[in-house]
Amino acid sequence: MPLGILAYFWLADENGFYMSMFWVAAVAAIGWFFTKPTLGKVDKEMTPEDPNMPTY
């Protein structure tokens, strides 16, 4: 995501900014937002559904 934002400004031309790089940075930001690990997500995924079931 940071590289996409930097490329967005670096690839600017005289008419404005390079809009394709804007969308690359935006998609990366959205993907990062929905996939970043948080303590709540980790606890939810690591807690077994059935406490009597062994985990490996």
GIZI-V644023 format. One record per pair of residues at least 12 apart in sequence whose C-alpha atoms are under 8 Angstrom apart, sorted by the first residue. I is the first residue (numbers start at 0). J is the second residue. Records with the same first field share a line. If there is no record, write none. Layout:
I->J + J
This chain:
0->24 + 25 + 27 + 28
1->24
2->24
3->20 + 21 + 23 + 24 + 27
4->20 + 21 + 24
6->20
7->20 + 21 + 24
